[in-house]
Amino acid sequence: MTKTVLLAAAAAHSLSLFSQVAQTNWTLVDPDRDDREVPCMVWYPSEAPGPYPVVVFAHGFVMAPDDYEGLAEALVGEGYAFVSIGTEQTFAPNHGAYGQDLAFVAEEISSNEVGGELAGAFDGRIAIGGHSMGGGASWLSSESTPPVDAYVVFAPGETNPSAISAGASIEAPAMVVSGTDDAVTPPTSQHEPIYESSVNSPCRAFVSIPNGGHCGYADPGTLCDFGELGFQGLSHAEQLALSVSVVVPWLDAFLRDDPSGLDGLEEAAATGGLDLTLSCALSVATPQPEALKVFYQNPPTGLTLFNTTNRHLQAKLWSLYGRPVLQKTVEPAAQWTPRLPNGLYVLTTDGEAARTIVVQ
């Protein structure tokens, strides 16, 4: 009964927002890869004022950007833009190039290089994600060090080159959404190893959807469904609604710095009967006493970090959810006064010692 109410509410909410969804197309050209063209379908809020955070998305094997209209419209209804890339739609895709396409599009958006009617429409907060092959390509994109605040992938598949091997390059929060009955990319051999490979992610979430399949994140009637003939689990509408219920608070936490985001994720998982593994913790210890000292300004409107050593120190500030906020190499006997919004942060020095600091 609870699940039925949840799905009905989600469907009604989405329908009320369809009239507010606008769609356009881009063709971005990467001069560093022989002018490689990356076509994109873009969905965005037509009435809500920008700028918007963005999800850059990669489709699955022999699928296309417009096969995810339901997912796009659901996220746009929550105030996100959705950019679905259109490369590698053949039966012999280049997975490595596909991952680079994701990183390139994220960089173009971050640098406000897209132009046209959406020039200046994005706020620089970006998630990279994808489905199946596109989920694996999302992991591959991390090796190009894209400007990314979070990853979210659905039924990710292993790729060539290996997404699992690339996982150590994931340094942003990472979510994997998995269906227990997925026989195309089985959870134990693909979703779970891909998730576990992201050992350097400061915050990880694995969401397992009981009776979920491989294709339920996409629209019904795509080529994906031919690879899952006879599937008797959740319908597309059911699986998509459950997926969106956990993805939105995840994105809110890391693209909007919503302090209730992870609580919302846990609540959505419990309400929907989903199995959630959440590991989000920075090890906070006493910093080296003579390394990087923190001095609060008087009146306390900010802070200054002072390097008391004769060596360079790598200072990095994180949100309490593990999202990197600012970093700087502080020279010997030098100081750094970071400009930060009010809040609580975690300071790491050379990637190890950490402490919480307050900006007010």
Order of alpha helices (4+ residues) and beta strands (2+ residues): alpha-beta-beta-beta-alpha-beta-alpha-beta-alpha-beta-alpha-beta-alpha-beta-alpha-alpha-beta-beta-beta-beta-beta-beta-beta-beta
